[in-house]
Amino acid sequence: MARRRKVANSLATAVNEIMDTYDLTAHLHCSKVTVYRFVKNHEFPAFRLGYNLRFRRSDVKKWIAERRVKAANGRRTK
């Protein structure tokens, strides 16, 4: 019984780790066209599942962190 619960929890975690284009546009507050342009220009980490694009939540967080802009006083913005 405990093994089944452990497998179910790991599957739920894996499902929450993967986002589709709709989830990503809602998360980034941008359009699908913007996401597709970034993917096409190899500026954004993505993979295909059939014809559909998928994104790992951890890759998206890393991508955002790499593009964080410094404020005028040299501190990072929140």
N, C-alpha and C positions, 0 to 999 in steps of 0.2 A: 504494500500500500504506500509506504514512504517513497519507494522508487518511482511509482507512478506520479506522485505529487511532485517529486524533484524534476522529472522529465517534463511535466506540464508547466512548471515554473520556468524552466530553461527555454521552452518553446515560446512562452508568453514574452519573455525577455527578448528573444530573437525577433519576434514579430514587431515589438515596439522599437527595435533598433532600425528597422527598414521603413523608409518613407517612399511614397510615390510622388509624382509631380504635383498633384493637388495638395498633399500634405506639406510639401516643400514651399510652394507658393504662399500658402497660409502662414507658414513659419517665418518666411523671409519678407512677407508683405510685398511681393512683387508679382509680375505677370508670368504666365507660362512662356511667353515669347522670350523674356529675359533669361529664364532658366534654360530653355532650348539653345539660346545663343551662347551662353556660357559653356554648355556641354559641347556644342558643335566646335567651339574654338579651343576645346581642351583646357578650359580655365576652371572647371568645376568637376569634382570627383563623382562619377556616376557609373552605373553598370546597367546592362539590359537584361530583362527577363522576358524573353520572347521579343515582341516589338515595343514593350513598355520600359521606360526608364525607372530605375530605382536608385535610392540614395541611402547611405548609411548615416544615421544620426551622428555618430562619432566623427565621421569624415566631414560632415557639415559644420560641426562645432569647431573642428580644427581649421577648416577653411575660413570661417568667420574670424577666429583668433589671429590667423596670419594676416588678415586684411584690416585689423583694428587700426584706426587712425590716431596719431598722437595729437593732443590738444596743443594750443599755441604756447602754453607754458612748459611744454615738454612732458607733461604727465599723460598717461593713457586715459582715454575716455572710458566711461563705464559701459 
